[in-house]
Amino acid sequence: MKVNNVGADNKVNMIYNTYNASIRKTNNAPAEDRIEISEAGKMLSSLCSNFEIGNDSTKVKLIKSQVQNGTYNRNSKLVAQKIVDYFKGREV
């Protein structure tokens, strides 16, 4: 009885081990995330912080009272256009 390719699994194991060793060498880099903000970004951030944003709570209270009183009106065409723009990725 003749048995062919005796020891072929050793070749596979040798190639597999060599491949794994090369992967281990490349993955030894320290996993470190870093973020940097450019000077332009810092300048824009400081500009935004200098502007006062309107008091949104006042606007919310106004809208709530209009809804409760039944006097809140909305432009249905504008609402529909905003929904279409959102789903088409054209939001502003």
ABEGO torsion letter per residue (X at the ends): XBBBGBGAAAAAAAAAAAAAAAAAAAAABBBBBBBBBBAAAAAAAAAAAABBBBBAAAAAAAAAAAAAAGABBBBAAAAAAAAAAAAAGABX
